[in-house]
């Protein structure tokens, strides 16, 4: 199924979904693989623990956040695809970011984890029928489908890579 099958487009989450082309979700999983989106690995490693402003996350913090977010969105997609109508809460990204081991990890290690998480996400979605992909659930007080969550999973890392290019790469 394509992005254009998401009706209506969920508010807030649309900022990530709209960063992805209107292509089949599995084609998008290939095109927007972690190694494609974060292909500038040498620059990411060179940034080390630099931040563009006080209180901002390091590149390693951002990568950990993207990984955490994918896990959370996949969990939501799993529940909604199986017909679970329980409203799911949002999450506090700052709290999660403050309680990681990202500072003690390398960019390469984080990228390996990101690839492993994505490798688990793809079969989750491959084993959803079209009707399962279109089941509606509520997350963070917003109605959303597993299909939309799949495109959030793809667009969220793109969003953060744009920020890295705009705000962090000039520090090099």
C-alpha positions as CSV (number, residue, x, y, z in Angstrom):
1,X,0.0,0.0,0.0
2,X,1.1,3.5,-0.7
3,X,1.2,6.7,1.4
4,X,-1.8,8.0,-0.5
5,X,-3.9,5.2,1.1
6,X,-3.6,7.0,4.4
7,X,-7.0,8.7,4.9
8,X,-7.2,11.0,6.7
9,X,-3.7,12.1,7.3
10,X,-3.1,12.1,11.0
11,X,-2.2,15.5,12.5
12,X,1.2,15.9,14.1
13,X,2.4,12.7,12.5
14,X,1.9,14.1,9.0
15,X,5.2,16.1,9.4
16,X,7.1,12.7,9.2
17,X,4.8,10.9,6.7
18,X,5.0,13.7,4.2
19,X,8.8,13.4,4.0
20,X,8.3,10.0,2.2
21,X,7.4,9.6,-1.4
22,X,4.0,8.1,-2.4
23,X,5.4,4.7,-3.0
24,X,4.6,1.2,-1.7
25,X,5.6,0.9,2.0
26,X,7.9,-2.0,1.2
27,X,9.6,-0.1,-1.6
28,X,9.9,2.7,0.9
29,X,11.5,0.4,3.5
30,X,14.2,-0.4,1.0
31,X,14.7,3.2,-0.2
32,X,14.7,4.7,3.3
33,X,16.8,2.1,5.0
34,X,18.9,3.4,7.9
35,X,22.1,3.0,5.9
36,X,20.6,5.1,3.1
37,X,19.2,7.9,5.3
38,X,22.3,8.0,7.5
39,X,24.8,7.3,4.7
40,X,27.2,10.1,5.8
41,X,28.6,7.9,8.6
42,X,32.0,9.5,8.6
43,X,30.6,13.0,9.3
44,X,28.3,11.6,11.9
45,X,31.2,10.0,13.7
46,X,33.3,13.1,13.4
47,X,30.6,15.1,15.3
48,X,31.3,13.0,18.4
49,X,29.6,14.7,21.3
50,X,29.2,18.1,19.7
51,X,25.9,19.9,20.0
52,X,24.8,23.0,18.0
53,X,23.4,24.7,21.1
54,X,23.4,24.1,24.9
55,X,20.8,21.5,25.9
56,X,20.5,19.9,22.5
57,X,21.1,16.2,21.8
58,X,24.3,14.8,20.4
59,X,24.1,12.8,17.1
60,X,24.3,9.7,19.2
61,X,21.4,10.9,21.3
62,X,19.4,11.5,18.1
63,X,20.2,8.0,16.7
64,X,19.1,6.4,20.0
65,X,15.9,8.5,19.9
66,X,15.2,7.4,16.3
67,X,15.7,3.8,17.4
68,X,13.4,4.1,20.4
69,X,10.8,5.9,18.3
70,X,10.8,3.1,15.7
71,X,10.2,0.5,18.5
72,X,7.3,2.5,19.9
73,X,5.7,3.1,16.5
74,X,6.1,-0.6,15.6
75,X,4.5,-1.6,18.9
76,X,1.5,0.7,18.2
77,X,1.2,-0.7,14.7
78,X,1.2,-4.3,16.1
79,X,-1.6,-3.6,18.6
80,X,-3.7,-1.7,16.1
81,X,-3.2,-4.2,13.3
82,X,-4.5,-6.9,15.6
83,X,-7.7,-4.9,16.4
84,X,-6.7,-3.6,19.8
85,X,-8.7,-0.4,20.4
86,X,-7.0,0.5,23.6
87,X,-6.0,4.2,23.4
88,X,-2.2,4.3,23.8
89,X,-0.5,7.2,25.5
90,X,2.2,9.3,24.0
91,X,5.7,9.2,25.3
92,X,8.1,11.7,26.8
93,X,11.1,11.8,24.4
94,X,13.2,13.9,26.7
95,X,12.7,11.5,29.6
96,X,13.7,8.5,27.4
97,X,16.7,10.5,26.0
98,X,17.9,11.3,29.5
99,X,17.9,7.7,30.5
100,X,20.0,6.0,27.8
101,X,23.5,4.8,27.4
102,X,24.0,6.6,24.1
103,X,26.9,8.7,25.3
104,X,28.9,5.5,26.0
105,X,28.2,4.1,22.5
106,X,29.7,4.6,19.1
107,X,27.8,5.8,16.1
108,X,28.7,2.5,14.4
109,X,27.1,0.6,17.3
110,X,24.0,2.7,17.2
111,X,23.7,2.2,13.4
112,X,24.0,-1.6,13.9
113,X,21.2,-1.5,16.4
114,X,19.1,0.7,14.1
115,X,19.6,-1.9,11.3
116,X,18.6,-4.7,13.6
117,X,15.4,-2.9,14.8
118,X,14.5,-2.2,11.1
119,X,15.1,-5.8,10.2
120,X,12.5,-6.7,12.8
121,X,10.1,-4.0,11.8
122,X,9.8,-5.1,8.1
123,X,8.4,-8.6,8.7
124,X,6.0,-7.2,11.2
125,X,4.5,-5.1,8.4
126,X,4.8,-7.8,5.8
127,X,2.6,-10.0,7.9
128,X,-0.3,-7.5,7.9
129,X,-3.1,-7.7,5.4
130,X,-4.4,-4.5,3.7
131,X,-7.3,-4.5,6.1
132,X,-4.9,-4.8,9.1
133,X,-2.8,-1.9,7.8
134,X,-6.0,0.2,7.8
135,X,-7.3,-0.7,11.3
136,X,-7.7,2.6,13.2
137,X,-6.3,3.0,16.7
138,X,-5.6,5.9,19.0
139,X,-2.1,6.9,20.0
140,X,-1.2,10.2,21.7
141,X,-4.9,11.2,21.4
142,X,-4.7,10.9,17.6
143,X,-6.4,8.4,15.4
144,X,-3.9,6.6,13.3
145,X,-3.5,3.3,11.3
146,X,-0.6,0.9,11.1
147,X,0.0,2.0,7.6
148,X,0.4,5.6,8.8
149,X,2.7,4.4,11.6
150,X,4.8,2.6,9.0
151,X,5.3,5.8,7.1
152,X,6.1,7.6,10.4
153,X,8.7,5.0,11.1
154,X,10.3,5.9,7.7
155,X,9.9,9.7,7.9
156,X,11.0,10.3,11.4
157,X,14.7,9.4,10.7
158,X,14.6,11.5,7.6
159,X,13.4,14.5,9.7
160,X,16.2,14.1,12.1
161,X,18.8,13.7,9.4
162,X,17.7,17.0,7.9
163,X,18.2,18.6,11.3
164,X,21.7,17.0,11.5
165,X,22.6,18.3,8.0
166,X,21.3,21.8,8.8
167,X,22.5,22.3,12.3
168,X,25.3,19.8,13.1
169,X,27.3,19.4,9.8
170,X,28.2,23.2,9.8
171,X,30.1,22.5,13.1
172,X,32.6,20.3,11.2
